[in-house]
Amino acid sequence: MDKAEVRKQIRELKRAVPLEEKILRSEGIMRQVEALPAFQQAATVLLYWSMADEVQTHAFVEKWYKDKVLLLPCVDGDDLRLRQYTGPECMVAGEQFGIGEPMGEEFTNLDAVELIMVPGVAFDRTGNRMGRGRGFYDRLLKSTPNAMKVGVAFDFQLLDSVPTEPHDVKMDKVIVETA
Protein backbone atom coordinates (compact mmCIF):
# COMPACT_ATOMS: atom_id res chain seq x y z
CA MET A 1 0.00 0.00 0.00
CA ASP A 2 1.13 3.55 -0.60
CA LYS A 3 0.97 6.26 2.07
CA ALA A 4 -2.44 7.58 0.97
CA GLU A 5 -3.95 4.10 1.21
CA VAL A 6 -2.44 3.47 4.64
CA ARG A 7 -3.68 6.84 5.93
CA LYS A 8 -7.19 6.13 4.62
CA GLN A 9 -7.31 2.63 6.11
CA ILE A 10 -6.04 3.77 9.54
CA ARG A 11 -8.39 6.79 9.55
CA GLU A 12 -11.36 4.43 9.05
CA LEU A 13 -10.14 2.13 11.84
CA LYS A 14 -9.72 5.11 14.19
CA ARG A 15 -13.23 6.36 13.42
CA ALA A 16 -14.66 2.98 14.44
CA VAL A 17 -13.31 3.35 18.00
CA PRO A 18 -15.31 5.69 20.27
CA LEU A 19 -13.31 8.31 22.20
CA GLU A 20 -14.17 6.70 25.54
CA GLU A 21 -12.63 3.43 24.33
CA LYS A 22 -9.56 5.27 22.99
CA ILE A 23 -9.08 6.78 26.44
CA LEU A 24 -9.28 3.36 28.11
CA ARG A 25 -6.95 1.75 25.58
CA SER A 26 -4.52 4.66 25.94
CA GLU A 27 -4.19 4.08 29.69
CA GLY A 28 -2.48 0.73 29.08
CA ILE A 29 -0.12 2.29 26.56
CA MET A 30 0.76 5.06 29.01
CA ARG A 31 1.46 2.53 31.77
CA GLN A 32 4.01 0.93 29.45
CA VAL A 33 5.61 4.35 28.84
CA GLU A 34 5.80 4.93 32.61
CA ALA A 35 7.52 1.56 33.05
CA LEU A 36 10.35 2.44 30.66
CA PRO A 37 13.61 3.06 32.54
CA ALA A 38 14.27 5.90 30.08
CA PHE A 39 11.03 7.60 31.13
CA GLN A 40 11.61 6.99 34.84
CA GLN A 41 15.08 8.53 34.63
CA ALA A 42 14.21 11.41 32.30
CA ALA A 43 13.92 14.90 33.72
CA THR A 44 12.75 16.48 30.43
CA VAL A 45 10.19 14.72 28.23
CA LEU A 46 8.56 15.85 25.01
CA LEU A 47 4.97 14.64 24.67
CA TYR A 48 2.06 15.76 22.52
CA TRP A 49 -1.40 17.05 23.34
CA SER A 50 -3.57 14.41 21.71
CA MET A 51 -6.24 14.97 19.13
CA ALA A 52 -9.41 12.86 19.37
CA ASP A 53 -8.10 10.22 16.94
CA GLU A 54 -4.73 9.67 18.66
CA VAL A 55 -3.47 7.76 21.68
CA GLN A 56 -4.80 9.98 24.44
CA THR A 57 -2.21 11.89 26.48
CA HIS A 58 -4.15 14.53 28.45
CA ALA A 59 -4.41 12.53 31.72
CA PHE A 60 -0.76 11.47 31.40
CA VAL A 61 0.39 15.08 30.99
CA GLU A 62 -1.69 16.11 34.02
CA LYS A 63 -0.24 13.25 36.07
CA TRP A 64 3.43 14.02 35.37
CA TYR A 65 3.86 17.77 34.78
CA LYS A 66 4.72 18.51 38.41
CA ASP A 67 7.46 15.84 38.51
CA LYS A 68 9.17 16.37 35.17
CA VAL A 69 9.70 19.13 32.64
CA LEU A 70 7.00 18.23 30.14
CA LEU A 71 7.21 19.87 26.76
CA LEU A 72 4.47 20.05 24.16
CA PRO A 73 4.85 21.03 20.51
CA CYS A 74 3.36 24.22 19.12
CA VAL A 75 2.85 24.57 15.38
CA ASP A 76 4.69 27.56 13.90
CA GLY A 77 4.37 27.58 10.12
CA ASP A 78 6.02 24.35 8.96
CA ASP A 79 7.87 23.72 12.21
CA LEU A 80 7.16 22.64 15.75
CA ARG A 81 8.32 24.87 18.60
CA LEU A 82 8.45 23.50 22.13
CA ARG A 83 6.94 25.03 25.24
CA GLN A 84 6.63 23.70 28.77
CA TYR A 85 3.27 22.54 30.08
CA THR A 86 2.77 24.16 33.50
CA GLY A 87 -0.88 23.26 34.12
CA PRO A 88 -4.27 23.45 32.40
CA GLU A 89 -4.35 27.24 32.63
CA CYS A 90 -1.35 27.53 30.28
CA MET A 91 -3.19 25.94 27.33
CA VAL A 92 -4.68 27.73 24.33
CA ALA A 93 -6.02 26.44 21.02
CA GLY A 94 -3.27 26.39 18.41
CA GLU A 95 -3.72 28.70 15.44
CA GLN A 96 -3.29 26.17 12.61
CA PHE A 97 -5.11 23.06 13.81
CA GLY A 98 -6.83 24.06 17.05
CA ILE A 99 -4.73 21.53 19.00
CA GLY A 100 -4.03 22.59 22.58
CA GLU A 101 -0.68 24.33 22.93
CA PRO A 102 0.99 25.82 26.01
CA MET A 103 1.62 29.53 26.21
CA GLY A 104 4.94 30.85 27.43
CA GLU A 105 8.52 31.04 26.29
CA GLU A 106 9.90 28.67 23.71
CA PHE A 107 12.05 25.85 25.11
CA THR A 108 15.20 25.86 22.99
CA ASN A 109 17.61 23.57 24.85
CA LEU A 110 16.88 20.53 22.65
CA ASP A 111 19.90 18.67 24.05
CA ALA A 112 18.06 18.51 27.40
CA VAL A 113 15.18 16.48 25.91
CA GLU A 114 15.75 12.89 27.02
CA LEU A 115 12.64 11.11 25.76
CA ILE A 116 10.11 11.94 23.08
CA MET A 117 6.70 10.31 22.86
CA VAL A 118 5.71 10.46 19.20
CA PRO A 119 2.27 10.08 17.63
CA GLY A 120 1.85 8.68 14.15
CA VAL A 121 -0.64 7.39 11.65
CA ALA A 122 1.16 4.03 11.50
CA PHE A 123 4.34 2.34 12.67
CA ASP A 124 6.02 -0.90 11.72
CA ARG A 125 7.81 -3.53 13.72
CA THR A 126 11.25 -2.16 12.87
CA GLY A 127 10.51 1.35 14.19
CA ASN A 128 9.53 3.11 11.00
CA ARG A 129 6.88 5.79 11.42
CA MET A 130 4.42 7.31 9.01
CA GLY A 131 2.92 10.63 10.04
CA ARG A 132 0.17 12.78 8.61
CA GLY A 133 2.35 13.95 5.75
CA ARG A 134 3.61 17.42 6.65
CA GLY A 135 6.98 16.32 8.10
CA PHE A 136 6.61 18.26 11.37
CA TYR A 137 7.94 15.47 13.56
CA ASP A 138 10.68 14.31 11.19
CA ARG A 139 12.18 17.81 11.22
CA LEU A 140 11.88 18.06 15.01
CA LEU A 141 13.27 14.57 15.67
CA LYS A 142 16.37 15.31 13.60
CA SER A 143 17.13 18.21 15.96
CA THR A 144 16.97 15.97 19.05
CA PRO A 145 19.46 13.20 18.26
CA ASN A 146 20.18 12.36 21.92
CA ALA A 147 16.55 11.74 22.92
CA MET A 148 14.97 8.29 22.98
CA LYS A 149 12.14 8.29 20.44
CA VAL A 150 9.10 6.26 21.48
CA GLY A 151 6.19 5.84 19.08
CA VAL A 152 2.82 5.21 20.70
CA ALA A 153 -0.10 3.66 18.84
CA PHE A 154 -3.16 1.48 19.05
CA ASP A 155 -2.66 -2.14 17.97
CA PHE A 156 -4.26 -1.56 14.57
CA GLN A 157 -1.66 1.15 13.82
CA LEU A 158 1.23 -1.31 14.02
CA LEU A 159 1.79 -2.79 10.57
CA ASP A 160 4.31 -5.26 9.19
CA SER A 161 5.81 -2.41 7.16
CA VAL A 162 5.02 1.20 6.32
CA PRO A 163 6.15 3.14 3.27
CA THR A 164 9.23 5.21 4.13
CA GLU A 165 11.32 7.95 2.59
CA PRO A 166 14.96 8.87 3.23
CA HIS A 167 14.05 11.81 5.51
CA ASP A 168 11.87 9.69 7.83
CA VAL A 169 13.22 9.28 11.38
CA LYS A 170 12.97 5.82 12.96
CA MET A 171 11.69 5.24 16.46
CA ASP A 172 13.87 3.61 19.08
CA LYS A 173 10.79 1.82 20.41
CA VAL A 174 7.13 1.50 19.45
CA ILE A 175 4.57 0.85 22.20
CA VAL A 176 1.14 -0.53 21.41
CA GLU A 177 -1.61 -1.96 23.58
CA THR A 178 -0.48 -5.59 23.48
CA ALA A 179 3.23 -4.80 23.81
TAMO-V373549 format. One record per backbone hydrogen bond with DSSP energy under -0.5 kcal/mol. NH is the residue of the N-H (numbers start at 0). CO is the residue of the C=O. E is the energy in kcal/mol with one decimal. If there is no record, write none. Layout:
NH;CO;E, NH;CO;E
//
This chain:
5;1;-2.3, 6;2;-2.8, 7;3;-2.2, 8;4;-2.5, 9;5;-2.7, 10;6;-2.5, 11;7;-2.0, 12;8;-1.9, 13;9;-2.8, 14;10;-2.2, 15;11;-1.1, 16;13;-1.6, 17;15;-0.6, 21;17;-2.2, 22;18;-2.5, 23;19;-1.9, 24;20;-2.8, 25;21;-2.2, 26;22;-1.4, 27;23;-0.9, 28;24;-1.2, 29;25;-2.8, 30;26;-2.0, 31;27;-1.5, 32;28;-1.8, 33;29;-2.7, 34;30;-1.5, 35;31;-0.6, 35;32;-1.4, 38;35;-0.5, 39;35;-2.5, 40;36;-2.3, 41;37;-1.0, 44;68;-2.7, 45;114;-2.7, 46;44;-0.6, 46;70;-2.9, 49;47;-0.8, 53;50;-1.8, 60;56;-2.7, 61;57;-2.4, 62;58;-2.1, 63;59;-1.8, 64;60;-1.8, 66;63;-1.5, 67;63;-1.7, 68;42;-3.1, 69;67;-1.0, 70;44;-2.9, 70;68;-0.6, 71;82;-2.7, 72;46;-0.5, 73;80;-3.0, 75;78;-3.2, 77;75;-0.5, 78;75;-1.9, 80;73;-3.1, 80;78;-0.5, 82;71;-2.0, 83;104;-0.5, 84;69;-3.0, 85;83;-0.6, 85;86;-0.5, 89;86;-2.1, 90;87;-1.4, 91;100;-2.6, 93;98;-2.4, 97;93;-1.1, 100;91;-3.1, 102;89;-2.7, 106;81;-3.6, 107;105;-0.7, 109;107;-2.0, 111;108;-2.0, 112;109;-1.1, 113;43;-2.4, 114;43;-1.0, 115;147;-3.2, 116;45;-3.0, 117;115;-0.6, 117;149;-3.1, 120;129;-2.3, 121;129;-1.8, 122;156;-2.6, 123;127;-1.9, 124;158;-0.9, 126;123;-1.9, 129;121;-3.0, 138;134;-2.1, 139;135;-2.0, 140;136;-3.5, 141;137;-1.5, 142;138;-0.7, 142;139;-1.3, 143;140;-1.2, 146;143;-1.2, 147;113;-2.7, 149;115;-3.3, 149;147;-0.6, 150;148;-0.6, 150;172;-2.8, 151;117;-2.1, 152;174;-2.2, 156;153;-2.2, 157;154;-1.8, 158;122;-3.2, 158;156;-0.7, 167;164;-1.9, 170;126;-3.3, 171;148;-2.3, 172;148;-1.7, 174;150;-3.3, 175;173;-0.5, 178;175;-1.4
//
